Amino acid sequence: MSLTLGFVTDLHFGPEAYHEGKLRKLSHQAEALTRDVVHRMNERWRPDLLVNLGDVVEDESREVDLTRYAACQGILRQANAELVNVAGNHDLVHLTRTDLSRFWQREGPLFYALDREGFHLIVLHTMERKDVDVCLPKAQLEWLKNDLARTKSPTVVLMHHSASEQDLNDSFWFHNAPHLARVKERADLRSILQESGRVRAVFNGHLHRNHLDVIGGIPYITLQSLIENLDEDAPGRPAASHAVATLTDSRLVVRVHGNDPARYQFDV
């Protein structure tokens, strides 16, 4: 039994973006970087599924975001792998849940589950209230608990925001806003995941860095943004990050490729 997942996150299709007076998002390079990732996935990594962990657009307006989201989905669907989408907070500033469902080519809520190659995958929809918090509603937590109770397969959880307790003091984006980085109900969420005894890993984006926490025996893996500037300011050097995770009965290996590489391995 083996499953290979390709990952890309925080593509932020849009204009370059500044934060605290410095060039931080090389978003104007997103299209070219995404095409390159898809090429690498097809030619080298050949995953069974390609996972987009959210924040496809750099929210500008409804009309522009619709165009950019469609363009990104068109590129991602050139991968020779099934596309699995996760909703990011920027994606839902001007777009609706109905818009995303249409782009994703599926009906129903933005949280869902699927089974592939002997593994169970759960997509969660973390919801950000601008400048307030990030939450997982009680109804979604109940759905998650019931879904985990129904499956007997090893499970991978996919989400946009973090469910771990990672220290954010050295985070460029969130050192002053940890409440916008991590899910408010993360302790309840982790308890559900741990009690199920089935979760092999949890993956998220959003924080624009690579990070690993292991809590209750479950690895919580944060993946770097595709377009994050690795230099202090202009002209900039994009992370160009994409990841490949290989799962078997007994092992998980995660390799982050690009200009900010990382490698993690876990044995059952």
C-alpha positions in Angstrom: 0.0 0.0 0.0 1.5 3.3 -1.1 0.3 6.8 -1.8 2.2 9.8 -3.1 0.9 13.3 -2.5 2.2 16.4 -4.2 1.7 19.7 -2.5 1.7 23.4 -3.3 0.4 26.2 -1.1 -0.1 29.9 -0.9 0.4 30.7 -4.6 -1.2 34.2 -4.2 -1.8 34.9 -7.9 -1.7 38.7 -8.1 0.7 41.6 -7.9 3.8 41.6 -5.8 3.0 42.5 -2.2 4.8 44.4 0.6 4.6 43.9 4.4 6.1 46.3 6.9 7.7 48.2 4.0 9.5 45.2 2.5 8.8 43.1 -0.6 7.5 39.8 0.8 5.3 38.1 -1.7 6.7 37.6 -5.2 3.1 37.0 -6.3 3.8 38.4 -9.8 5.8 35.3 -10.4 3.1 32.9 -9.3 1.9 31.8 -12.7 5.4 30.9 -14.0 6.3 29.2 -10.7 3.1 27.2 -10.7 3.7 26.0 -14.3 7.2 24.9 -13.3 5.8 23.0 -10.3 3.3 21.2 -12.5 6.1 20.3 -15.0 8.2 18.9 -12.2 5.3 16.9 -10.8 4.6 15.4 -14.2 8.2 14.7 -15.2 9.9 13.8 -11.9 7.6 13.2 -8.8 4.5 11.8 -10.5 2.2 11.9 -7.4 -1.2 10.2 -7.2 -2.8 13.4 -6.1 -1.8 17.1 -6.2 -2.9 19.0 -3.2 -3.5 22.8 -3.2 -3.5 23.9 0.4 -5.1 27.2 -0.3 -4.6 31.0 -0.8 -4.6 30.7 -4.6 -5.2 34.5 -5.0 -3.9 37.7 -3.5 -7.5 39.0 -3.1 -8.0 42.2 -5.2 -11.6 42.2 -6.4 -14.3 39.7 -7.3 -13.8 40.0 -11.0 -10.0 39.8 -10.8 -10.0 37.0 -8.3 -12.4 34.9 -10.4 -10.1 35.3 -13.4 -7.0 34.5 -11.4 -8.5 31.5 -9.5 -9.6 30.1 -12.8 -6.2 30.6 -14.4 -4.5 28.8 -11.5 -6.9 25.9 -11.5 -6.3 25.5 -15.2 -2.6 25.2 -14.7 -2.9 22.8 -11.7 -5.2 20.6 -13.7 -2.5 20.1 -16.3 -0.8 17.8 -13.7 -1.2 14.1 -14.4 -2.7 13.7 -11.0 -6.1 14.2 -9.3 -6.4 17.7 -7.9 -7.5 18.1 -4.3 -8.3 21.7 -3.2 -8.3 23.3 0.2 -9.8 26.8 0.8 -7.5 29.6 2.0 -8.6 32.8 3.8 -7.6 35.0 0.8 -9.7 32.8 -1.5 -12.9 33.7 0.3 -12.4 37.5 0.6 -14.2 38.3 -2.7 -15.2 34.8 -3.8 -18.0 32.6 -2.4 -18.1 29.0 -1.3 -20.2 28.4 -4.4 -17.5 29.9 -6.6 -14.9 27.6 -5.1 -17.1 24.5 -5.4 -17.5 25.3 -9.1 -13.8 25.7 -9.6 -13.2 22.5 -7.6 -15.7 20.6 -9.8 -17.5 19.2 -6.8 -20.7 19.8 -4.9 -21.2 20.3 -1.1 -19.3 22.0 1.6 -15.7 23.0 1.5 -14.8 20.2 3.9 -15.0 16.7 2.6 -13.3 13.3 2.7 -12.1 10.8 0.0 -10.4 7.4 -0.1 -7.4 6.7 -2.4 -4.9 3.8 -2.6 -5.9 2.5 0.9 -5.7 5.8 2.6 -8.4 8.2 3.9 -7.9 11.9 3.2 -9.8 14.6 5.1 -10.0 18.2 3.9 -11.0 20.7 6.5 -12.3 24.3 6.0 -10.7 26.6 8.5 -12.6 29.9 8.6 -10.8 33.2 9.2 -12.7 36.3 10.5 -10.6 39.2 9.4 -8.4 40.5 12.2 -10.4 38.5 14.7 -9.6 34.7 14.7 -9.5 31.4 12.8 -12.1 28.9 13.7 -13.5 25.4 13.0 -17.2 25.4 13.8 -18.6 22.9 16.2 -20.6 21.3 13.4 -17.5 20.6 11.3 -15.7 19.1 14.4 -18.7 16.8 14.9 -18.6 15.8 11.2 -14.8 15.1 11.5 -15.3 13.0 14.6 -18.0 10.9 12.9 -16.0 10.6 9.7 -13.0 9.3 11.5 -15.2 6.8 13.4 -16.5 5.4 10.1 -13.1 4.8 8.4 -10.7 2.0 9.2 -7.9 3.4 6.9 -4.8 5.4 7.8 -5.7 9.0 7.5 -4.1 12.3 6.3 -5.7 15.6 7.2 -5.4 18.6 4.9 -6.1 22.2 6.1 -5.0 25.8 5.4 -4.3 27.2 8.9 -2.2 25.5 11.6 -3.5 23.2 14.3 -0.2 23.0 16.1 1.4 25.0 19.0 4.4 26.3 17.0 6.2 29.2 18.4 5.5 32.3 16.2 7.9 34.8 17.8 10.2 34.3 14.8 7.4 34.4 12.2 7.7 37.3 9.8 4.0 37.3 9.2 2.5 36.3 12.5 4.8 37.3 15.4 2.2 40.0 16.2 -0.9 38.0 15.2 -0.7 34.4 16.4 -4.5 34.4 16.6 -4.6 34.6 12.8 -2.1 31.8 12.3 -3.6 29.0 14.4 -7.1 27.5 14.7 -8.8 28.7 17.9 -10.2 25.2 18.5 -6.9 23.4 17.8 -6.8 21.6 21.1 -10.3 20.1 20.5 -9.3 19.3 17.0 -6.1 17.5 18.0 -8.0 15.6 20.7 -10.4 14.2 18.0 -7.5 13.3 15.7 -5.5 11.6 18.5 -8.5 9.7 19.9 -9.2 8.2 16.5 -5.9 6.4 16.4 -5.9 6.6 12.6 -4.3 10.0 11.7 -0.8 9.6 10.2 -0.2 13.3 9.5 -1.7 16.8 9.3 -0.6 19.2 6.5 -1.2 23.0 6.3 0.1 26.1 4.6 -0.7 29.7 5.5 2.4 30.5 7.6 4.8 30.9 4.7 7.5 28.8 6.2 8.4 25.1 6.7 7.8 23.8 10.2 7.2 20.5 12.1 5.6 19.8 15.4 4.8 16.3 16.7 1.9 16.3 19.2 0.4 13.2 20.7 2.3 11.1 18.2 0.9 13.0 15.1 3.2 15.1 12.9 1.8 18.6 12.1 3.6 19.8 9.0 3.5 23.4 7.8 4.7 23.9 4.2 6.4 26.9 2.7 4.6 29.3 0.3 5.4 29.0 -3.4 6.0 32.8 -3.7 7.5 33.8 -0.3 10.5 36.1 -0.7 13.5 34.4 0.9 15.6 37.6 0.8 15.1 40.6 3.1 13.7 42.8 0.4 13.7 43.6 -3.4 14.5 42.3 -5.9 13.8 39.0 -4.1 14.2 35.3 -4.4 11.1 33.1 -4.5 10.9 30.0 -2.3 9.4 28.2 -5.3 8.4 25.6 -2.7 6.5 22.4 -3.5 6.5 19.2 -1.6 6.1 15.4 -2.1 4.9 13.1 0.6 5.1 9.3 0.2 3.0 7.2 2.6 3.3 3.4 3.0 2.0 1.0 5.7 4.9 1.8 7.9 6.5 5.1 6.9 5.9 8.7 5.8 8.6 10.7 4.0 8.0 14.4 3.2 10.4 16.2 0.9 10.1 19.9 0.4 11.7 21.0 -2.9 12.6 24.5 -4.2 14.8 27.2 -2.7 13.8 26.4 0.9 14.2 22.6 1.2 13.3 20.4 4.1 12.9 16.7 4.8 10.9 14.8 7.4 10.5 11.1 8.0 8.2 9.2 10.4 8.0 5.5 11.0 4.9 3.9 12.5 
